[in-house]
Amino acid sequence: MTHTATNFEHRPLGNSGFVVSPVALGCWPIAGVTTLDTNETDSIATIRKCFDVGINHLDTAYVYGPIGESEKLIRRAIEGRRDEVVIATKCGIHYEGREMVTDGRPQRLKTECEESLRRLGSDRVELLYLHSPDDNVPLAESAGALREIMEAGKARSIGVSNFTVEQLEEFAAVCPITAIQPPYNMLNRGIEERTIPWCRARNVAVMVYWPLMKGLLAGKFQREVGVEARDGRRNFPGYAGEEWERNQDFVDRLREAAALSGQTVAQLVVNWTFSQPGITSALCGAKRPSQIEETAGAMGWQLSAEQRSIIDAALTARGTAAAKRQFS
């Protein structure tokens, strides 16, 4: 099913004045670093498909690709339509050889911002995140640099990613925060305890990544087959052993709920995710147009009471206590 921008309402991006779709395109997969079988033609087509299905928010980063492959592909894909999208990128992590290095020094952040703008072919981004705190640089120094970038008009608003509440407080004392970006999904709900209440009290948008738990909750895997041997997700918790079996049992229950309304499991899961109190958008990766088109089908409808009951029972049976841990 194809959705247009009139099928649902955009949501405020904090107090920035921008509005974003409840599903956003996460542009890490198109960088081709850990994702198998990517190519430029499909990647550009995937970004362009967003215009057709009502997605107006693209999320990328300086480090999405050793030489900025993701940002460069976005530039080509949105040529002539820059004002139709809300672009977020991130600074503070870069490649040294094959290794990713966190670096929150002010001059480094400014340099990365300038390079990101060149790659994107734009004079500004609507949202610039500090990708991760740097333990070797006082957070106030990184925050000060991002505030200067915003005051220069190169970023219209500032966000942070992978922060604790204490770090949010420290950063916000120097630079206003429009959005945060933490991991969140049905089986990883730690931010509900402290982070989301902090954000709701301050009108800070919550843009979550891994809503499908790196594909685990999309309902695409066969229990007996799993993921390919060369797929890096084999090393990720939940993709092997007893946890794999428990997660597959959980997904089976989600299939029952999705069948009630004719949605796919991925659409059901993403809808549940962005419907949780305090969640602004779910960042969903894709490397083919059909993938983001399917995910966009999570918008424009609401879960029924029966679907919610099935999901709640499945969550209880699965047990979420162990997942209530990150960024709480």
N, C-alpha and C positions, 0 to 999 in steps of 0.2 A: 504494500500500500504506500502511495506517495503522499506526503504531507506538505502543505504549503504553510507559509508563515501566518496565515489567517486561522489555522486549525487550533492554535493554542496561544496563550499569552506569554510574551517575554517577561522576564523578571528583572528588577533593578539590580545592577551590579554595585551593591553597597550604596554609598552616597556619591558615586562618581558622576551620575547623570546619564550613564549608558544603561542599556537594557540588553539582556542576553537570553538566548534560548535555554530551556532546561536541559537539553542535550547539547554538548559542545564536542567539537572534533579534537581529540588528542592527537597531536602530530608527531609523536615519538615513533610509531611504527614505520612511517614513510621514510625515516632517516636510514632504515635498513641496517641498523647496528645489531640488534638482537632478533629482529623479525625476519623470517625466512621468505624468500621468493618475492621481494619487492622490486618494482621497476618504476621509472619516471613517468611513463605514460599512465599507468594505473594510479599512481600517487596523485598526479595532477588532476586526473578525472575524479578521484575521490574528493579532493578539496572542492572542485567545481560542483559536484553533486550536492554539496551543502546548500548552495543557492536554491536548488530545486525542492529540497525537503524541509526547509524552514530552519536550518541551523545557521546562526549568524556569528558564532564565537569559535575562533581558532586558537588553540593553545599549543605553543611551541617553546623552544629554549635555545640559548646560545650553544649548548652542548648536545643538541639533538642532531648528531652527525659530527664526525671529526672536523669537517670543514663547513659546517652549517648547512648540511644538505636539506634539512627540514625547512628552514627559513627561506632558502633559495627557491625551493619548490613552491612555497606559498606565494612568493613574489610572482612567479610565472603563472600560477593558477588564478590569481585574483586581478590580473592586469586589467585596468579599466573599470574595476568594481571595488576599489579600495574602500570607499566610503560605506559599503554595504556590510562590512564585517568589523567585528570587535576583535582585535588581535591582542593576545597576551604572549609575552615571551619572558624568559628568566635569565638572570645573570648570576654569577658567583660560582659556577663550576665550568672548568674547561679541560680540554685534553692536553696531556703531555705524553706524547707517543700514543700508546694504546690505553693509558690510564686516565681516569677522570680524577681531577684534582679540585678540591674545594678551596676557593680563594675569595675572601670577602673584603680585601683591601680596597679602599675607596677608589684609587686610580684604576685598579683592575676592573671594578664594576662599571666605571664610566667608559673605559675602553671597550668593554664587551657590549655595552649598550650602543655605542656608536657603530660598532661592527654589525650588530644585529639590525640596526636601521638601514645600513647599506645593503645588507643581504635581502632585507624585506622590500627595499626600494621605497621606503616611507620616511617621512620626517618625524614620525611619532608612532608610539604604540599606545593603545588605550589602557593597557595594564602591564606593568613591569614588576615581576616578582624577584625577591632575593631567593634563589633556588634552595639554599640551605644555609643554616648558620655555620660560620667558620670559627672553630674553637680557638684558633690562633689570633683572631682579630676581635677586639671589643665590638659587641653588637651595635653600640651607639655610633661607632665610626661607619659601619656599613649602612646603618639607617640614615646617617647624615648625608652620605653620598647619594643615596636614592632620593632623598628629599631634594637635593640640589638638581638631580636629573629631572624630577617632576617640576620644580620651579622654573627650569629652563624650557619646559614645554615638550621635552622629548618623550616623556611618559605622562599620560594624563592622570594616572592614578598608580598607586603602589600596593603590592601585595607581598606576602611571604609564604613560603612552602616548608612543610616539615618542621613546624615550630611547636614547642610546648606553650602552655598558657603563660608561664613565667617569662618566656622569651617574647611572647606577644606583648606583654606589659612593658618590657624593657625597650623593645623596638618602637612601640607606639608613643613612648615618652619623647621620642625624637622626630619620628616621621609618621604621619597619619596612615593607617592601614585601611584599604578599601576591600581587600579580599584575602582569604587564606586558601591554601591548597594542601589538604592532607589526604592520606588514603582512607577510604571508607567503603564498606560494602556490607551485605547481610551478615557476613561472618567476621567482620572487623569493625566494631562499632564503638571503639573506645572514646572517640571524640564527642559522643553524646553526653558524657559525664560532666566535663568541664569546658571543653573548647567551644562547642556549639552554644551553650548558654552565654559564654563570654562574648561571642560574636553577635548573638541576637540582641544583647543589651547595648551594643555599640553600632548596630547597623552595618556589620561587616559581612560581606558575601562569603559563602562557603562553597568552594568549587572543588569537588572531590574527584580523586583519581582512583583507578582500580575498582570501579563499581561492579565489574564482572569478574573480579579477582583474577585478572590476567587471562580471562577466557574460561576459567573453571566453572563459572556460574552461567555461561551462555548456553549450556545444554547441547553442545556440539560434539563432545567427546564420547566415544564408546567406552564403556566401563572396562571391557576386556582388552582394548587396544591402547588406551592412554595417549600420551603425546609421543612424537617421534624422538628417536634416540638423540638426534642432533639439535633438538629444541631445548633452549636454555631453561624453559619452564620446568623441566624434569627436576631441577635442583631447588625449586621453590616449594615452601611448605604447602602441603595439601595436594600435591601432585603425585604422591607415591605412598605405598604402604597402607596402613590402617586408616590414615587420614583421607587418602584417596577414596577408599571404600565408603567411609562415612559421608564424604562430600557427594559421592555419586548417589547414595541413598537420599540425600537432601535434594539434589537436583531432580530426582524422580518425583518427589512431591511437588516441586515447582512446575514440572510438566503437567501435572494434574490441574493445577491452578490456571496455568496458561491456556489449557485446552478449553476452559469454560468460556473464554471470550474470543478464542481464535487467534490469540497473540502467540508469538514465539516465547521461549523461556527468556531469551535476552531482553526482549521488550518488556516482559513482566518484571524482571529484576531491575532494569534501569528505571522503569516507572515507579516501582516501590522506592528506589533510592532517592530520586529527586522529589518524591512526595513526602519524605520524612521532614519533620519540623526543623527549620533552620537551614536546610540544604537548598542552595541556589541552582547549581547546575552539576550534572554528572559528565565528566570528561571521558569520552569513549574513543578508543583508538580504532583505526581502520586503515586498510591498505588497498581495498577494492571499493568501487562505487556501491556495489550491492551490499557491502557490509555496513556502511554508514546509512544507506537507505533503510536497511532493516532496523538499525538502532533508532533512527528518527521516528520509526513507528511506535516507539515508546511514548511519544507525545500525543496530545489531543484526546485522551480518554482517561478514565479513572478506574482504579481497582474496585471490584464489587466487594460487598461485605463477605460473600462466600470465599472469594479469593483471599481476602485478608485473613480470614479464619484459617484457611489451609496453610498460608504462609506462617502465621503465628504459631500454629501447631508444629510445623516443620522446624522452625527456629528453636522451639522449646525442646523438641526431640534431639535436634543436632547439638544443642548446648552452645551458648555463646559466651560463657564465662571466660573461657580461655582466650577468646578473641578480644575481650575488653581490656586491651593492654596498650596499644600504641597511641601516643599523643593524647592521653587522657587528661 
